[in-house]
Amino acid sequence: MDRRRFLARSTALAAIGVAGPFAGVARAGQSGQVRSGSGYGPLVPIADERDGVVRLHLPSGFHYRSFSVAGDTFTDGSVVPSRHDGMAAFRGPGTSAILVRNHEVNGPVGAFGDPAKAYDPAAGGGTSTLRVSRYGEVLASAPSLTGTQMNCSGGPMPWGAWVSCEETVNGPDVGNDPTGQDNSKLTQKHGYIFEVPIDGRGRVPIRSAGRFAHESAAFDPLTGAIYLTEDDFLYPSGFYRYLPPKNPLAAGRILDGGRLQMLAVQGAPNKDLSLGQPAGASYATTWVDIDDPDPTYTGTTTYETAMLAVSSQGRAKGAALFSRLEGAVSHHGTIYFVSTQGGATAPGDTPPGGYGKGRGQVWAYETWSGRLKLVYESPGSVTLDLPDNVTTSPRGTLVLCEDGSDGNYLRGLTAAGQIFDFSRLAPVQGDSGAEFAGSTFGPGGHTLYVNMQASQGMSFAIWGPWQRGGF
């Protein structure tokens, strides 16, 4: 613990006064030009080393193995659920990695693993924890958070934990959600973040961090704040921070009972940042308090009302509007986060459904200056199509997982503004909605672990000549 705290505090101190590697990159996204000088070359179909099936297209010289497929068994004998999503890698014994992985399962379908250990025995989402080799060989695996719902993404914490986020507000106090699931079958309220230690189980929600459609979490070691994104498909989303009553680096965990706040642009109440932005857009910001972060409803409250209950409090005080905030990552004092449908509709593109008519934005919030900057705005779906999860490579390049409609890619966005293709999912028979999720580099940068979210989800370990390109 002392070593982790030292490393995190060293990172925080290094961040003071640093403008961040992506300063001024937004103009590249506005140009409409794809600069691929930091890529790895053309993508070619490559066979999975597990069974010889082509599941990924990658640059030549790269290899991969799939593992922990939905329907398989964990090493404790329980069944692996589907919908693999957000994930983080931590250092394990030797050269192995410890992966904590979300499962974005909705509905009262029953908890996987041992129901007696579930937060809500009726709910089918949660996390699994795996110890794997650098080549995707599973050494140990088991459920680690069960009985939650719609565990979309989250974020790694430097004291050795993963924060898993529920992208829903379901519960027995809320009417059925748009999918028609029977919320009366649930036993607990949902819509929270959960801390999952890498060497244990998660079970207790952090209620003061809000009940809304959480997507991702990113930690700032200097202030102890947890930055949170919201993914509301039909309505504006917010960018939040949770201020625990004690810095988690000192407490060794995230304490409940803190303060939830929502970002606003100074001098521009309810600034709509989902719209197309000018090149180099940059805003001074402030934060507004959420007075009731954990609402309880009557059972007849509509799902729509529940979804808007927290964010509407912030907007009543002038909070900014975003479109579908999804992935977030902390890097040297800056929180990078993705607006999946942000930006203007490009000529020739069809606007996506829901709130937001663009093909994606990447934002940077400087925790030390309070400035919000546009890093990149997609000039069209061919270049970048609905980015979702995000992580950083050992060189600081952003790794973007797409959730588009026509062949999803893993793309890199370098500090110089170069965007390049790294991988494409081969078509999945019977599941046109399959997408990349949960990309994370393992210890030492040898392996990129990433998930395929699908009805038969699975994880991949990818390795090869990283030094040849931008990752």
C-alpha positions as CSV (number, residue, x, y, z in Angstrom):
1,M,0.0,0.0,0.0
2,D,2.8,2.5,0.8
3,R,4.4,1.8,-2.5
4,R,1.2,2.4,-4.4
5,R,0.6,5.6,-2.6
6,F,4.1,6.8,-3.3
7,L,3.8,6.1,-7.0
8,A,0.4,7.7,-7.2
9,R,1.5,10.8,-5.4
10,S,4.6,11.0,-7.6
11,T,2.4,11.0,-10.7
12,A,0.3,13.7,-9.2
13,L,3.2,16.0,-8.4
14,A,4.6,15.5,-12.0
15,A,1.2,16.7,-13.3
16,I,1.4,20.1,-11.7
17,G,1.9,22.8,-14.4
18,V,1.9,20.3,-17.3
19,A,-0.3,21.3,-20.2
20,G,-0.8,17.7,-21.3
21,P,0.4,16.0,-24.4
22,F,-2.7,16.7,-26.5
23,A,-2.6,20.5,-26.3
24,G,-3.8,21.9,-29.7
25,V,-4.7,18.6,-31.2
26,A,-8.3,19.5,-31.9
27,R,-7.5,21.2,-35.2
28,A,-6.4,17.9,-36.7
29,G,-9.8,16.4,-36.1
30,Q,-11.5,19.3,-37.8
31,S,-9.4,19.0,-41.0
32,G,-11.0,15.8,-42.2
33,Q,-7.6,14.4,-43.0
34,V,-6.6,11.0,-41.7
35,R,-2.9,11.0,-40.8
36,S,-1.6,7.5,-40.4
37,G,2.1,8.0,-40.0
38,S,2.0,6.5,-36.5
39,G,0.1,3.4,-37.6
40,Y,1.3,-0.2,-38.1
41,G,0.4,-0.7,-41.7
42,P,-2.6,-2.4,-43.4
43,L,-4.9,-4.6,-41.5
44,V,-5.0,-8.3,-42.5
45,P,-7.1,-11.2,-41.3
46,I,-5.1,-13.1,-38.6
47,A,-6.1,-16.5,-37.1
48,D,-6.8,-16.8,-33.4
49,E,-4.1,-18.9,-31.7
50,R,-6.7,-20.6,-29.5
51,D,-8.6,-22.3,-32.4
52,G,-7.5,-20.9,-35.8
53,V,-10.7,-18.9,-36.4
54,V,-10.2,-15.4,-37.8
55,R,-11.8,-13.0,-35.3
56,L,-9.5,-9.9,-35.7
57,H,-7.8,-8.0,-38.5
58,L,-4.5,-6.7,-37.3
59,P,-1.2,-5.4,-38.9
60,S,1.2,-8.1,-40.0
61,G,3.5,-9.3,-37.2
62,F,0.8,-9.2,-34.5
63,H,-0.7,-12.2,-32.8
64,Y,-3.6,-12.8,-30.5
65,R,-5.4,-15.4,-28.4
66,S,-9.0,-15.3,-27.3
67,F,-10.0,-16.5,-23.8
68,S,-12.7,-16.6,-21.2
69,V,-15.6,-17.0,-23.6
70,A,-19.2,-16.5,-22.4
71,G,-20.5,-20.0,-21.5
72,D,-17.1,-21.3,-20.5
73,T,-16.5,-22.0,-16.8
74,F,-14.3,-20.0,-14.4
75,T,-11.7,-22.0,-12.6
76,D,-14.0,-22.0,-9.5
77,G,-16.5,-23.9,-11.6
78,S,-19.2,-21.2,-12.2
79,V,-20.2,-20.1,-15.6
80,V,-18.7,-17.0,-17.5
81,P,-21.5,-14.5,-18.3
82,S,-21.8,-12.6,-21.5
83,R,-21.5,-8.9,-22.6
84,H,-17.8,-8.5,-21.7
85,D,-17.2,-4.7,-21.3
86,G,-14.9,-2.3,-19.5
87,M,-11.7,-3.8,-18.0
88,A,-8.4,-2.9,-16.4
89,A,-5.1,-4.8,-16.0
90,F,-3.0,-4.9,-12.8
91,R,0.4,-6.4,-12.2
92,G,0.2,-10.1,-11.1
93,P,2.8,-12.6,-10.0
94,G,5.8,-12.9,-12.4
95,T,4.8,-11.7,-15.8
96,S,1.1,-12.4,-15.4
97,A,-1.7,-9.7,-15.3
98,I,-4.7,-9.5,-13.1
99,L,-7.8,-8.4,-15.1
100,V,-11.0,-7.1,-13.6
101,R,-13.7,-7.2,-16.2
102,N,-17.2,-5.9,-16.4
103,H,-20.3,-7.8,-17.7
104,E,-23.0,-5.5,-19.0
105,V,-26.0,-7.7,-18.4
106,N,-29.4,-6.2,-18.0
107,G,-32.6,-7.6,-16.6
108,P,-33.6,-9.7,-13.6
109,V,-32.0,-12.8,-15.0
110,G,-30.4,-14.0,-11.8
111,A,-26.9,-13.4,-10.4
112,F,-24.0,-15.4,-11.8
113,G,-21.7,-17.2,-9.4
114,D,-22.9,-17.7,-5.8
115,P,-26.3,-15.8,-5.3
116,A,-25.6,-15.6,-1.6
117,K,-22.7,-13.3,-2.3
118,A,-24.6,-11.0,-4.7
119,Y,-25.6,-7.4,-4.1
120,D,-29.0,-8.2,-5.7
121,P,-29.6,-12.0,-6.3
122,A,-32.0,-11.1,-9.2
123,A,-29.5,-9.0,-11.3
124,G,-27.2,-10.6,-13.8
125,G,-24.4,-8.1,-14.3
126,G,-21.1,-7.7,-12.4
127,T,-17.4,-8.3,-12.7
128,S,-15.0,-11.2,-13.0
129,T,-11.4,-11.3,-12.0
130,L,-8.8,-13.3,-13.9
131,R,-5.1,-14.0,-13.7
132,V,-3.7,-14.5,-17.2
133,S,-0.4,-14.9,-18.9
134,R,1.0,-12.4,-21.4
135,Y,-0.4,-14.7,-24.1
136,G,-3.9,-15.0,-22.9
137,E,-3.7,-18.3,-21.0
138,V,-6.1,-18.2,-18.0
139,L,-4.3,-19.2,-14.8
140,A,-7.2,-18.5,-12.4
141,S,-10.7,-16.9,-12.7
142,A,-13.8,-16.3,-10.6
143,P,-16.7,-13.9,-10.2
144,S,-15.8,-10.8,-8.1
145,L,-18.9,-8.6,-8.1
146,T,-22.3,-10.1,-8.8
147,G,-25.9,-9.0,-8.6
148,T,-25.4,-5.7,-10.3
149,Q,-26.8,-4.4,-13.7
150,M,-25.5,-3.0,-16.9
151,N,-21.8,-2.8,-15.7
152,C,-20.5,-0.8,-18.6
153,S,-17.1,0.6,-17.9
154,G,-15.3,2.0,-14.8
155,G,-11.7,2.7,-14.0
156,P,-8.6,1.4,-12.3
157,M,-7.6,2.8,-8.9
158,P,-3.9,3.0,-7.9
159,W,-4.4,1.3,-4.6
160,G,-5.3,-1.9,-6.4
161,A,-9.0,-1.8,-7.2
162,W,-11.4,-1.5,-10.1
163,V,-14.4,0.8,-9.9
164,S,-17.3,-0.8,-11.8
165,C,-20.2,1.5,-13.0
166,E,-23.9,0.6,-13.4
167,E,-25.3,2.2,-16.5
168,T,-28.9,2.2,-15.4
169,V,-31.3,3.4,-12.7
170,N,-33.3,0.3,-12.4
171,G,-34.7,-0.9,-9.1
172,P,-38.0,-2.0,-7.4
173,D,-38.8,1.7,-6.9
174,V,-38.7,2.5,-10.7
175,G,-41.1,1.5,-13.5
176,N,-39.9,-0.9,-16.2
177,D,-37.0,0.3,-18.3
178,P,-37.3,0.8,-22.2
179,T,-36.4,-2.9,-22.7
180,G,-39.5,-3.9,-20.8
181,Q,-37.6,-5.6,-17.9
182,D,-39.8,-6.2,-14.8
183,N,-38.1,-4.1,-12.2
184,S,-40.5,-5.4,-9.5
185,K,-38.3,-8.6,-9.5
186,L,-35.3,-6.7,-8.3
187,T,-34.5,-6.5,-4.6
188,Q,-32.1,-3.5,-4.6
189,K,-31.8,0.0,-6.1
190,H,-29.3,0.2,-9.0
191,G,-27.3,3.0,-10.7
192,Y,-24.2,3.1,-8.5
193,I,-20.5,2.7,-8.6
194,F,-18.9,-0.3,-6.8
195,E,-15.3,-0.7,-5.8
196,V,-13.8,-4.1,-6.5
197,P,-10.4,-4.9,-4.9
198,I,-8.2,-7.0,-7.1
199,D,-7.7,-9.5,-4.3
200,G,-11.3,-9.6,-3.1
201,R,-15.0,-9.1,-3.8
202,G,-17.1,-5.9,-4.3
203,R,-20.6,-5.7,-2.8
204,V,-21.3,-2.2,-1.4
205,P,-22.3,0.7,-3.6
206,I,-20.9,4.2,-3.1
207,R,-24.3,5.9,-2.9
208,S,-23.1,9.5,-2.5
209,A,-21.4,9.2,-5.9
210,G,-24.8,9.3,-7.4
211,R,-27.6,7.2,-8.8
212,F,-27.5,7.7,-12.6
213,A,-26.4,6.0,-15.8
214,H,-22.7,5.8,-14.8
215,E,-20.3,4.8,-17.5
216,S,-16.6,5.4,-16.4
217,A,-14.6,6.5,-13.5
218,A,-11.1,8.1,-13.4
219,F,-9.1,9.0,-10.3
220,D,-7.1,12.2,-9.7
221,P,-4.4,11.3,-7.1
222,L,-3.6,15.0,-6.4
223,T,-7.1,15.9,-5.1
224,G,-8.5,12.4,-4.4
225,A,-11.5,13.2,-6.7
226,I,-13.2,10.4,-8.7
227,Y,-14.3,11.8,-12.1
228,L,-17.4,10.1,-13.5
229,T,-19.1,10.1,-16.9
230,E,-22.8,9.7,-17.7
231,D,-24.2,7.9,-20.7
232,D,-27.9,8.9,-21.2
233,F,-28.8,7.8,-24.8
234,L,-31.9,10.0,-25.2
235,Y,-31.1,13.1,-23.1
236,P,-28.1,15.3,-22.3
237,S,-25.4,13.7,-20.2
238,G,-23.1,15.3,-17.5
239,F,-19.5,15.2,-16.5
240,Y,-19.2,14.7,-12.7
241,R,-16.7,14.4,-9.9
242,Y,-17.2,12.7,-6.5
243,L,-15.2,14.2,-3.6
244,P,-14.9,11.5,-0.9
245,P,-14.7,12.6,2.7
246,K,-11.1,11.4,2.8
247,N,-8.5,11.0,0.0
248,P,-8.8,7.3,-1.1
249,L,-5.0,7.1,-1.1
250,A,-5.0,7.7,2.6
251,A,-8.1,5.7,3.3
252,G,-7.1,2.7,1.1
253,R,-10.5,2.7,-0.4
254,I,-13.4,5.0,-1.6
255,L,-15.5,6.2,1.3
256,D,-19.2,6.9,1.0
257,G,-20.6,10.2,2.4
258,G,-18.8,12.6,0.1
259,R,-20.0,15.3,-2.3
260,L,-21.2,14.9,-5.9
261,Q,-20.7,17.8,-8.4
262,M,-21.4,18.4,-12.1
263,L,-19.2,20.5,-14.4
264,A,-20.4,23.8,-15.8
265,V,-18.7,26.3,-18.2
266,Q,-17.9,29.6,-16.6
267,G,-20.1,32.4,-17.9
268,A,-22.2,30.1,-20.1
269,P,-24.9,28.3,-18.2
270,N,-26.0,25.1,-19.8
271,K,-23.4,25.3,-22.5
272,D,-24.3,22.7,-25.1
273,L,-20.9,20.9,-25.8
274,S,-22.6,18.1,-27.7
275,L,-22.6,20.4,-30.8
276,G,-19.8,20.8,-33.3
277,Q,-16.9,22.7,-31.7
278,P,-14.5,25.3,-33.2
279,A,-11.0,24.2,-33.6
280,G,-9.0,24.5,-30.4
281,A,-12.1,24.9,-28.3
282,S,-11.2,25.6,-24.6
283,Y,-13.3,26.6,-21.7
284,A,-12.8,27.8,-18.1
285,T,-15.1,25.7,-15.9
286,T,-16.6,25.5,-12.4
287,W,-18.5,22.9,-10.5
288,V,-22.1,22.8,-9.1
289,D,-23.3,20.7,-6.2
290,I,-25.9,17.9,-6.6
291,D,-28.1,18.2,-3.5
292,D,-29.8,14.8,-3.8
293,P,-27.4,12.4,-5.4
294,D,-29.3,9.2,-4.4
295,P,-33.0,9.6,-5.0
296,T,-35.5,6.9,-4.0
297,Y,-38.8,6.6,-5.9
298,T,-42.3,5.3,-5.3
299,G,-42.5,2.3,-7.6
300,T,-44.7,4.2,-10.0
301,T,-41.9,6.6,-11.0
302,T,-41.1,6.3,-14.7
303,Y,-37.7,5.2,-15.8
304,E,-37.3,8.5,-17.8
305,T,-38.0,10.5,-14.6
306,A,-35.4,8.5,-12.7
307,M,-32.8,8.8,-15.4
308,L,-33.1,12.6,-15.4
309,A,-33.4,13.1,-11.6
310,V,-29.7,13.7,-10.8
311,S,-28.6,15.4,-14.0
312,S,-31.5,17.8,-14.0
313,Q,-30.4,19.1,-10.6
314,G,-27.0,20.0,-12.1
315,R,-28.6,21.6,-15.2
316,A,-30.9,23.7,-13.0
317,K,-27.6,25.3,-11.7
318,G,-26.1,25.8,-15.1
319,A,-24.2,22.5,-15.7
320,A,-22.9,21.8,-19.3
321,L,-24.6,19.5,-21.7
322,F,-22.8,16.6,-23.4
323,S,-23.8,13.8,-25.7
324,R,-23.3,10.3,-24.3
325,L,-20.2,10.5,-22.2
326,E,-18.6,7.0,-22.2
327,G,-14.9,6.1,-21.7
328,A,-12.6,8.1,-19.4
329,V,-8.9,7.7,-18.3
330,S,-6.6,9.7,-16.0
331,H,-3.2,10.5,-17.4
332,H,-0.7,12.9,-15.8
333,G,-3.2,15.3,-14.3
334,T,-5.6,15.2,-17.2
335,I,-8.9,13.3,-17.5
336,Y,-9.5,12.3,-21.1
337,F,-13.1,11.4,-21.8
338,V,-15.2,10.5,-24.8
339,S,-18.5,11.9,-26.1
340,T,-19.7,9.1,-28.3
341,Q,-22.2,11.1,-30.4
342,G,-20.7,14.6,-29.9
343,G,-19.9,16.9,-32.8
344,A,-21.5,18.1,-36.0
345,T,-23.0,15.7,-38.6
346,A,-20.5,15.3,-41.4
347,P,-21.5,15.6,-45.0
348,G,-22.6,12.2,-46.2
349,D,-23.1,10.8,-42.7
350,T,-26.5,9.9,-41.2
351,P,-27.1,11.4,-37.8
352,P,-27.2,8.6,-35.1
353,G,-30.3,8.2,-33.0
354,G,-30.6,9.6,-29.6
355,Y,-29.1,12.8,-28.1
356,G,-26.1,14.0,-30.2
357,K,-25.7,14.1,-34.0
358,G,-22.0,13.7,-34.5
359,R,-19.6,10.8,-34.7
360,G,-17.6,11.5,-31.6
361,Q,-15.5,13.9,-29.6
362,V,-12.5,13.4,-27.2
363,W,-12.3,15.9,-24.4
364,A,-9.5,16.7,-21.8
365,Y,-10.2,18.2,-18.4
366,E,-7.0,19.5,-16.7
367,T,-7.5,18.8,-13.0
368,W,-4.8,21.3,-12.0
369,S,-6.1,24.3,-14.1
370,G,-9.8,23.6,-14.3
371,R,-9.8,24.0,-18.1
372,L,-11.8,21.8,-20.5
373,K,-10.3,21.4,-23.9
374,L,-11.4,19.7,-27.1
375,V,-8.8,17.1,-28.1
376,Y,-10.5,15.7,-31.2
377,E,-13.8,15.8,-33.1
378,S,-14.5,13.2,-35.7
379,P,-14.7,14.6,-39.2
380,G,-16.8,11.7,-40.3
381,S,-17.6,8.1,-39.6
382,V,-14.9,6.8,-41.9
383,T,-12.2,8.3,-39.7
384,L,-13.8,7.7,-36.3
385,D,-17.2,6.2,-35.7
386,L,-18.8,6.5,-32.2
387,P,-15.8,6.0,-29.9
388,D,-16.6,4.4,-26.6
389,N,-14.1,3.0,-24.1
390,V,-10.6,4.7,-24.0
391,T,-7.3,3.9,-22.4
392,T,-3.7,5.1,-22.8
393,S,-0.7,3.2,-24.3
394,P,2.7,3.2,-22.7
395,R,3.7,6.1,-24.9
396,G,0.6,8.1,-24.0
397,T,-1.4,7.4,-27.2
398,L,-5.1,7.2,-26.7
399,V,-6.7,3.8,-27.6
400,L,-10.3,4.2,-28.7
401,C,-12.8,1.4,-28.9
402,E,-15.5,2.0,-31.5
403,D,-19.2,1.3,-31.1
404,G,-20.2,2.1,-34.7
405,S,-22.6,0.6,-37.2
406,D,-20.3,-0.6,-39.9
407,G,-17.3,-2.7,-38.8
408,N,-15.9,-1.6,-35.5
409,Y,-12.2,-0.7,-35.0
410,L,-9.6,-0.1,-32.4
411,R,-8.0,3.2,-33.3
412,G,-5.1,5.1,-31.9
413,L,-5.0,8.9,-31.4
414,T,-1.4,10.2,-30.8
415,A,-0.4,13.3,-29.0
416,A,0.5,14.8,-32.4
417,G,-3.1,14.4,-33.6
418,Q,-2.5,11.4,-35.8
419,I,-5.4,8.9,-35.8
420,F,-4.7,5.4,-37.1
421,D,-6.4,2.0,-37.4
422,F,-5.0,-0.9,-35.3
423,S,-7.6,-3.6,-35.4
424,R,-11.0,-4.4,-36.9
425,L,-13.5,-7.0,-35.6
426,A,-14.3,-9.7,-38.2
427,P,-18.1,-10.0,-38.7
428,V,-19.7,-12.0,-35.9
429,Q,-22.4,-14.4,-37.2
430,G,-25.7,-13.6,-35.7
431,D,-24.5,-10.5,-33.8
432,S,-24.1,-7.4,-35.9
433,G,-23.8,-5.3,-32.7
434,A,-20.5,-6.8,-31.6
435,E,-18.0,-4.2,-30.6
436,F,-14.6,-3.7,-28.9
437,A,-14.6,-2.7,-25.2
438,G,-12.3,-2.6,-22.2
439,S,-8.9,-2.1,-23.9
440,T,-6.0,-2.1,-21.4
441,F,-2.3,-2.7,-21.6
442,G,-0.8,-5.2,-19.3
443,P,2.3,-4.7,-17.0
444,G,5.3,-3.7,-19.0
445,G,3.2,-3.0,-22.2
446,H,3.9,-6.4,-23.7
447,T,0.2,-7.2,-24.2
448,L,-2.9,-5.3,-25.1
449,Y,-6.0,-7.0,-23.5
450,V,-9.3,-6.1,-25.0
451,N,-12.9,-7.5,-25.0
452,M,-15.4,-8.2,-27.6
453,Q,-18.8,-7.3,-26.3
454,A,-21.4,-9.6,-27.8
455,S,-24.0,-12.2,-26.9
456,Q,-21.0,-14.6,-26.8
457,G,-18.4,-12.2,-25.5
458,M,-14.8,-13.0,-25.1
459,S,-11.5,-11.4,-24.2
460,F,-8.3,-11.1,-26.4
461,A,-4.6,-10.9,-25.6
462,I,-2.7,-9.1,-28.5
463,W,1.1,-8.9,-28.7
464,G,3.6,-8.0,-31.4
465,P,6.1,-5.3,-32.5
466,W,4.6,-2.3,-30.6
467,Q,7.8,-0.3,-31.2
468,R,7.0,-0.1,-34.9
469,G,4.1,2.4,-34.4
470,G,2.3,4.8,-32.1
471,F,1.3,2.5,-29.2
